[in-house]
Amino acid sequence: MQIHIYETAEQACRAAAFLFAAQLTRKPESVLGLATGSTPVPCYRDLIAYHQQGLVDFSRVTTFNLDEYCGIDYQNPCSYHAFMEENLFRHVNLRAEAIHLPDAPRGDDGGASGRAYDAAIEAAGGIDLQLLGIGRNGHIGFNEPADAFTYGTHVVNLSQNTIDANARFFDSVDDVPRQAISMGIGNIMACRSVVLIATGESKAEAILRTVHGPIDPHVPASILSVHPSVTILLDREAASLLPAR
Ligand code: F6R
């Protein structure tokens, strides 16, 4: 686990964009794992700028997003489909058929959809570089604190903590879907490399427990400490509880 601490969130996100640009330079046909949420937005902004400057080409790239809400229309601006379209996809030269987000149609408990998503990731050759944010409770993807780690893509009941944290994207907390479909911890651990960005004081406790705590499914990100290639990019606030080095 490599940890890099930057003065600002902007700088931490710029570093993530560098890592993604380097990945695409090294391997233009990379399979990228993508995240939504507020944290990675500046990273996507930088990648769009690199693309517009002719530095990064997405024409051979395949993407798999971590998660999507259940029971929400793709056209809904709060859906992760719409988020990705707005913050990355429509600005770069990704092929439409190379873009994947998990999907659990109504009436599907996620079993069949989850297996299909896992099979699509495998058919693409696995994920080369996965971008992660982290929840205040240590969740990655929508893998909430639980008694056991999850394996493949599955439907999750969102915790009240996550519903409250995500209410800022909706008109009211009552509009936040109660379920999502998410890659499992097994999917994330199978990625060749992982970049996790955490910014802001609200993430400090989760980062402390991820970096220095025991591996514990109640802090899902803690499993990353045994992944062979994880880079954690922090701003000062998210790093504020880490012991001084
Ligand atoms: C998003 C995702 C979540 C977020 C996390 C942090 O695809 O999987 O794990 O990364 O909830 O969200 P923000 O960045 O909004 O604080």
Residues whose N, C-alpha, C, O or C-beta is under 5 A from the ligand:
A	BS01	F6R	A35 T36 G37 S38 T39 P40 L66 D67 L132 G133 I134 G135 H139 I140 G141 F142
